[in-house]
Amino acid sequence: MECEDDNIISTLVSAPETSLFNVLTSRRIYSFYPTFFSQRVNLETSTIQMASRWRASIRPFRFGFTTYDTVSLAYLHHPCGEGCYSLTRNVLEMEGISRFRWGGISGKYDQDEPHGERSPPDPFESLDIEWRIGTRCRNKTCEFLHLGFMG
Ligand SMILES: [Zn+2]
């Protein structure tokens, strides 16, 4: 993805597919949909139509995952968890976002030594940015099935 803003998170949370919600920074790796990522599941988000004009020339890297859209999500046979279309999430709370320290380019940070130096949080972790990838979940095994249902 390309970001022309100072804030990469606003671009990230507008991504057309959840497989793109992964970030590598100079000291950490973030996965915004770790449950789906571990299950090799990719969801198309509500921004997929906006991104469709780019589809002819650019195909997203999907890690070989199974991709679902709002209709086929009904056939996902396990709960959505933090990745549900119906949930509004927030970067500030970092709830449901996996963070892994990798020691930085120099490798001097975040080692398992008792007095080892810890890398500071990335600045975007303190931003109050909410996002939601869809409106209504159709997954029958999801506890949030009826959220966002307008009749
Ligand atoms: Zn759901």
Residues whose N, C-alpha, C, O or C-beta is under 5 A from the ligand:
A	BS01	ZN	C80 C84 Y85 C137 N139 C142 F144
